[in-house]
Each structure stands twice: as structure tokens, then as C-alpha cells.
Amino acid sequence: MTATDRTPADLLRSALATDPARPLVTFYDDATGERVELSVATFANWVAKTANLLQDGLSAEPGDRVALLLPAHWQTAVWLLACSSVGVIADVAGEPAAADIVVSGPDTLEAARACSGERVALALRPLGGRFPQAPEGFVDYAVEVPGQGDRFVPYALVDPEEPALIVAGREFSGAEVVERAGAEAPELGLTGPGSRLLSGLPYDTWEGLNAGLYAPLATGGSVVLCRHLDRLDGESVAKRVESERVSVTVR
């Protein structure tokens, strides 16, 4: 984190300039056996494409509210940073009827239909796979995002003091996300560049989002993000900690 980092998108830009090849997000789904590892550069490319989809494909503007009905997943992390890049408010598990755009996983499609604006569906399949057939009334993220540009430039400057994130009823500006992520990182055991945190927390609280994305990003570290970690026994978790060279675990 540098003195000029005022939004989560700034944190990602700094990470990209410092060490683009290092791991940033390693994702496990212990219900499917999926493992995906994204370097800073690969993650930033997904963020740029998703931000271009938001801005150009979905006509999102700063201040719009995007309800994210998504679990702890690497694609959710991408959407959080894409929202920050555009300047829209990422409303985690937010009410679709109150949102300008809704982004839904496969398990929340019916609830997402309450949104009268644009609707995006994520299959959350391994390797970012698409739905066999796009749900009616939704655009399939996996179909739309590959053709988006690899470089993102916002049409309007993002104000770090404007609302950027809502989670568990709490609203944060972009600057507050950055400040809290940096301030709370030592409490999580993140001591600086190279720290590697394994998180089994869901993304529906600030603590889960911070451990699973923001604090590792702010400190030059990385996260091993585990969905359905409760399906593993203690020995299997210990083996993962060893194989992934994890320095701290949050569950």
C-alpha cells in the first residue's frame, strides 16, 4: 500500500506495478475439487474486463448500486475490484429490488429477478465456465466478459470518499476500505509482502471480505480462499496449509 492508494482499485494498480507475477488469489472449492491460482496480473486482467463490462456493457455509472449475490469465490473478488474501478457501490448480499444492477450466482437467480435493471448471472463453474443455457432475463458473465478490453479507463474519476461497499448493513467509502484493510492486517497476522493467509470465512461480513481479499491486497500478501472448507478434516487442512505455504489461517 502506498500513500496514493485511496481506493481498492488503487491497491490493485500498485500491486500490478510492484510485482505482477506474484500470486494474489488461490481459490479452492472443496465441494467440487476446483483449484484456481491467479497472479496479480491475471487477476487485474479479469478486473479490467469486468469493469469494461460494467461501464460499457451495463451502462453503470459512479454511485450506482450493484447487488452482489455471490459466495466467497475468486470471481466475487474480481467483481468487488471491478466495482471499485468504475466507482459503483458493491452491495454484498444486497436487496436486488433496490439495486441498479444485480450479479447472481446460480443459487440466487430467483431472488435476483426482483432487480428491474440489468441482471448478470455467474455459473461459478470450474475455469470460469458458462451456463449450458443462459438463464432467462440474465446475461451470462462467462459469455460476455472474454470479449471485453484488457485495459480499463473510467469515464469519470472515482471519488475515494464516496460510498463504495455495503456489507452486513455497514457502508464504507473506498478510502475507509483501504484504511481499515491496512490497519487491521496485523491483527490477522499479515506482516507484510509475502504473507499468505488462508481464509475459510464467507464474504457476507467485513471480516470475511477483509481476510479474503482486502487485507492481503493492501499488504502485498496473498490469500488462499477456501469455499466449503468445513468439508475437510483437520489433517487435510493442515496439508493444504503446508502445500500452499500459508503463514496464517482464519476460519
Disulfide bonds with the S-S distance in Angstrom:
none
